[in-house]
Amino acid sequence: MPRFRLYSSLTGAKMIIERDGKEEVIDIERPFWEDVLLAKWINERYKIVRSGLLLRSAKIFLKGELIGRIKEVFGFTTSISVFSKSDKVFDIVERDYLLKQEFIVKKGDRVVGVIRPIGVYVPLLSNIGKGFSGEFYGLSPSEEKLLVLSIIALGV
């Protein structure tokens, strides 16, 4: 089961994925003049273009081609839909507890991952600069890539 840690700062981020005793590192740059993330993962470079203030959305590109979209759904708790081009692949649903917060990743009715904030959880305050950790399982390589890039879009 792959596990990840995403560490964010004002200028960029780093995501470390651990699987089978090995680590993959994704370096993320965040130019200050636009809401764009540039991610370098293995030998590929991805561009994540984000938009919106209250309802956030993002588009994920590889070599100029759209490979995925993310759309926040308005509600009492945060809910995010992740699409591969036009097909919905994942729902990321927030769960708040008294002393912790986590996001459940669902593919249809099946839970395929969990995302948790790193650091002390304070309800209603931003997690910017703290980072995220979690795990995912039972995904194809293309689904895994889409989920990892979606986590980056949401967490940086």
C-alpha positions as CSV (number, residue, x, y, z in Angstrom):
1,M,0.0,0.0,0.0
2,P,1.6,3.3,-1.1
3,R,1.9,6.0,1.6
4,F,2.6,9.6,1.0
5,R,3.7,12.8,2.8
6,L,3.1,16.2,1.2
7,Y,5.1,19.2,2.7
8,S,4.0,22.6,1.5
9,S,5.6,26.1,1.7
10,L,4.9,29.4,0.1
11,T,7.1,28.8,-2.9
12,G,6.5,25.1,-3.5
13,A,6.2,21.7,-2.1
14,K,7.6,18.2,-2.0
15,M,5.7,15.0,-2.0
16,I,7.3,11.7,-1.0
17,I,5.6,8.4,-1.9
18,E,6.8,5.3,-0.2
19,R,6.1,1.9,-1.8
20,D,7.8,-1.4,-1.5
21,G,10.6,0.1,0.7
22,K,11.5,2.7,-1.9
23,E,10.7,6.4,-2.1
24,E,9.6,8.5,-5.1
25,V,9.9,12.3,-4.8
26,I,7.7,14.8,-6.6
27,D,9.1,18.4,-6.6
28,I,6.5,21.1,-7.0
29,E,7.1,24.8,-7.8
30,R,4.5,27.5,-7.2
31,P,5.2,30.7,-9.2
32,F,4.0,33.6,-7.1
33,W,2.4,35.5,-10.0
34,E,-0.3,32.9,-10.9
35,D,-2.3,30.1,-9.3
36,V,-0.4,27.4,-11.1
37,L,1.6,24.4,-9.8
38,L,4.5,22.8,-11.8
39,A,5.2,19.2,-10.7
40,K,8.1,17.1,-11.7
41,W,7.5,13.4,-11.1
42,I,10.0,10.8,-12.4
43,N,10.6,12.0,-16.0
44,E,7.3,13.8,-16.5
45,R,6.3,17.4,-15.9
46,Y,2.7,18.3,-15.0
47,K,1.0,21.6,-14.9
48,I,-1.9,22.2,-12.5
49,V,-4.0,25.3,-13.2
50,R,-6.2,26.3,-10.3
51,S,-9.1,28.8,-10.2
52,G,-11.9,30.1,-8.0
53,L,-12.1,31.7,-4.6
54,L,-15.0,30.1,-2.8
55,L,-15.5,27.1,-5.0
56,R,-12.1,25.9,-6.2
57,S,-11.4,24.0,-9.3
58,A,-8.3,22.8,-11.1
59,K,-7.1,21.3,-14.4
60,I,-4.2,18.9,-14.7
61,F,-2.1,18.9,-17.9
62,L,0.7,16.7,-19.2
63,K,2.5,18.0,-22.2
64,G,-0.3,20.5,-22.9
65,E,-3.0,17.8,-22.9
66,L,-5.8,17.9,-20.3
67,I,-5.6,14.6,-18.3
68,G,-7.8,15.5,-15.3
69,R,-10.1,18.0,-13.6
70,I,-11.0,18.7,-10.0
71,K,-14.1,20.5,-8.8
72,E,-15.1,21.4,-5.3
73,V,-18.7,20.8,-4.4
74,F,-20.5,23.2,-2.1
75,G,-21.9,21.8,1.1
76,F,-21.6,21.7,4.9
77,T,-18.3,19.8,4.7
78,T,-15.8,19.9,1.8
79,S,-16.4,17.5,-1.0
80,I,-14.3,17.3,-4.1
81,S,-15.0,15.5,-7.4
82,V,-12.0,14.3,-9.5
83,F,-12.5,13.6,-13.2
84,S,-10.3,12.0,-15.8
85,K,-11.2,14.2,-18.8
86,S,-15.0,13.8,-18.6
87,D,-15.5,10.7,-16.5
88,K,-15.8,11.0,-12.7
89,V,-13.2,8.8,-11.0
90,F,-13.0,9.9,-7.4
91,D,-14.9,11.7,-4.6
92,I,-12.8,13.2,-1.8
93,V,-15.0,13.8,1.2
94,E,-14.1,15.6,4.4
95,R,-14.7,14.1,7.8
96,D,-14.3,16.3,10.8
97,Y,-13.9,14.9,14.3
98,L,-13.4,16.7,17.5
99,L,-9.6,16.4,17.5
100,K,-8.8,15.4,13.9
101,Q,-9.7,15.9,10.3
102,E,-9.4,13.5,7.4
103,F,-10.5,13.2,3.8
104,I,-11.8,9.8,2.5
105,V,-11.1,9.0,-1.1
106,K,-13.9,7.0,-2.7
107,K,-14.1,5.3,-6.1
108,G,-17.8,4.7,-6.5
109,D,-18.8,3.2,-3.1
110,R,-15.4,1.8,-2.3
111,V,-12.9,3.6,-0.1
112,V,-9.5,3.7,-1.9
113,G,-7.5,6.1,0.3
114,V,-7.3,8.5,3.2
115,I,-5.7,12.0,3.4
116,R,-4.9,13.5,6.8
117,P,-3.4,16.9,7.7
118,I,0.1,16.9,9.2
119,G,0.4,18.8,12.4
120,V,-2.1,20.0,15.0
121,Y,-5.7,20.2,13.8
122,V,-7.6,23.3,14.6
123,P,-11.1,23.3,13.2
124,L,-11.9,26.1,10.7
125,L,-8.3,27.1,10.2
126,S,-6.2,26.6,7.1
127,N,-3.7,23.7,6.7
128,I,-1.5,25.8,4.4
129,G,2.1,25.2,5.2
130,K,1.5,22.1,7.3
131,G,1.1,19.4,4.7
132,F,-0.8,16.1,4.3
133,S,-0.1,12.4,4.7
134,G,-2.1,9.3,3.9
135,E,-2.3,6.2,1.8
136,F,-4.1,4.8,-1.2
137,Y,-4.7,1.3,-2.5
138,G,-6.3,-0.8,-5.2
139,L,-5.8,1.7,-8.0
140,S,-4.5,1.3,-11.6
141,P,-1.3,3.3,-12.4
142,S,-3.3,6.0,-14.3
143,E,-5.8,6.3,-11.4
144,E,-2.9,6.6,-8.9
145,K,-1.3,9.3,-11.0
146,L,-4.6,11.2,-11.2
147,L,-5.1,10.9,-7.4
148,V,-1.6,12.0,-6.5
149,L,-1.8,15.1,-8.8
150,S,-5.2,15.9,-7.3
151,I,-3.8,15.7,-3.8
152,I,-1.1,18.1,-4.9
153,A,-3.7,20.5,-6.4
154,L,-5.7,20.5,-3.2
155,G,-2.8,20.5,-0.6
156,V,-0.3,23.0,-1.9
